[in-house]
Amino acid sequence: MAIPVPDPQRVRAASLDELRRLNLPLPPEQFPLVWDASDTVELRSVAELEARTAILNVVLARCFGMPSAAATAWLLDARLLEHLTKPEWHFLSSGEGDHRSFALHLEALYALAWLVGLVPRLDPAQPAPDTLVPQLPHLPSKETYAAWRSRTLPAARPADEAARALDLFYCLDWAYLEAERQRVRLPGLIDSNAIGQRRWALEWAVVFRGDYHGDPPGWEEVDLST
């Protein structure tokens, strides 16, 4: 359900305070806001969030040796094959694509898991926690999609909380890239690639409605260029 957005200026001020706490560069004054005060915000449905979480989990398993037949069979049983993007399908079915790029999806998966309540915090300076993997479908034991959903009972976070996280990671994306350009010491154990992956998941999951927002993008259509 769409709700009014939180005050974009206050949210941005909080995001910049977090950058200061992490000793990261601050974006320029003209750095754009993510939404306008007149917009509304909602999350994609829990079913969509669960499906994307499960798909990325299988993609990661394929990166680390899961056979193609087993990966596609699991997704077929889960009725998720039609939700794959073309690059994901090519990678799962024939190994085509950049394995390193797909392996980075662990950090996007971390953000998705936070959105559905599988992990309590999305730490802006630390990698995905060890507690994440046990909350995902256990593919070695052939845990089914239905069994996983029953075991974890995912529940989406409030849309305004997700929007605040998106604004923070939007700012963090710029700040990490700038810190790396300036060779400034980063605040934790992750780099701009991890931050970008988390922003990717949040940009896809958080849906704004307003004069300057189009239709929600597909997973491969998320624009991280600004």
N, C-alpha and C positions, 0 to 999 in steps of 0.2 A: 504494500500500500504506500502510495506517495505521501510524503509529509513535507511541511515547509522546511527549507534549508536552515541550518544554523547561520548566524551572522557571519558573513565571509570575512569581514575585517577582524573580528575577534578571533576567529579560527586561524587566520593568517598570523596574527600577533602571537598566538600560542605556538604555532609552528616555528616561527622565527626564534622564540624563546628557547625552544628545544634545540635548534641549531646552535644557538649561543652556548647552551649547556654542553653540547658536544664539541665545542671549539671548532666549528665548521664555518667556512665562508658564508656570508649572507648574500642572497640574490639581490640584484639591483632594485631600486625603488619601483621601477615600472614593470617588475615581474608580474605577470597576469594572475588574477584570481581564478580559481577553478570554476566558480559559479557566481551568479548574481543573487542579490537578496530576494528577488521576486521568484526565483526558481523553486521547484520542488525536487525531492530526492527520494529514491527507493532503491532497494537491492533487487538484483535478479532473484528469481524464486529459489527456494531451498533445493528443489529438484535440479535446477540448472547448476547451482553451486556444488551439489553433491556429484553430479555427473562429471563436471570439469575436474573436480578433485580426484575422482576415481580414474579418469582418463590420464591425467598427469602422473598418477601413481604407476600406472601400467607403462607409460612412456619411460619413466625413470627405471623401472624394472628391466625394460628392454635395453636400456643403456648399460646395465650391469649384468647382462647375460641371459635374460629371460628369452626363451625361444620364440620366434615369430608365431608359430602355430599356437603356442600356449597363450600368448598375449592376445591374439585375435579371437581365440576361443573364449577367453574370459570375458572380453568385451561383447562378443556375440551373445553369450549367456546373460549378460547384464543388459542387453538391448541398448548398448551404447555405441555400436559401430557407426550409426548414422550421425553421431555427434562429433566424430573425429574431423579435424581439419585435413586438407589434402597433404600438407607436409607431415602431419602425424601419421596418416595412413601409409604414406610411402616409407616412412621410417620404420613403423611397426611391421609392415608386410615384407619389406625387402632390405631394410637397413640403410636406405638412401637418406642422406642429410648429414648435418654436422652433429656428431655425437656430443661434443662438448657443449654446444648450444642447448641441446635437449637436456643434458645433465644439469644445466643451470636452472631448469624448471623446478628443482627442489625448493628454491626460494619463492617462486610463484606459488607453489603448493603450500608453503608455510603461510603465506598471506591468505590463501583460500581456507586453510584449516582454521585460521584465526576468525575468519568471517563466519564460519559455521560452528564456532565454539569448541573446536577440538583442542585448541591450545589457548591458554589464558592471556597471552601477551604477544605482541608483535614488536620485538626488540629492535630499535633502529640501528644498533651498533653490533649486534651479535648474530651469528649464524643460526639457522633453524635448530631448535633444541633436540636432544636425544628423545624427548618425550613425544615427538611428532610421529615417528615411524609406527609405534604401537597403536596409534589412533587411526591408521590407514588400513585399507583392506589388506589382509595377510595373504599375499599371493602364493608363497611357497606351500601353504596348507590348503590352497584352493578355496579360501573363504569366499563365498559368493557376495555379490553386490548387495543382495537383500539381507544377508546375514550381517554384513558390515553395518548397514543402515540401522538394523535393529540393535546391534551392539553399542553403537556410539550415539544414536539418537541426535543427529546434528540439528542445531537450532540457530537461525541466522541472528546476527547482532543487529541492534537498532541501526536504521539507515543513517541517522545523523552521526552516530559514532563512527560508522564506516566512512562517511564523508570527511570527518576530521582526520582520520588516518590517511585518506587519499591526499588531502592537502599537505599533510606532513611529508609524505613520501614524494609528492610532486616537488616540494622544496628540497628534500634530501637528495633527490636525483640530480638536481642542478648543483647542490653543494658538494656532493661526493665527486662529481666530474670535475668541478672547479678545484677542489682540494687536490685531486690527482694531477691536474694540469699544473698547479702551483707547487706540487710535491710537498704539500702540507701533510703532516702525520694524520692518519685517519683515526677515528675514536675507538675502533674495535677491531674485530677479526674479519670483517667483510669489506668488500669494495663496491664500486659503482655498479658492477654487473649484478650483484645480489640486490641492491636497492632498486635497480631498474626492473628486475623480475617481479619484485613485490609491487612496485607501482603498476606494472602490466596487469597483474591480477586485480588490483583495486580499480584501475581504470575500466576494466571489463565488467566488474561486478557491480559498481556503483552507477546508478542510472539517474541522470538529471533531466528534468523537463523544463523547458523555457525557450525564450526567443532565440537563443544562440546555441541550442543543443539539437543535434540531429537524432536519428534513430540510434539505439545502442549498437555498438560495433560488434562484429564477430571477433572471435579470439585472435585471429591473425590480422584483423583490421585495426587493432588498438594502435593509436598514434602516440609514440613516445618522443617525437622529434622536438617538442616544445617544452 
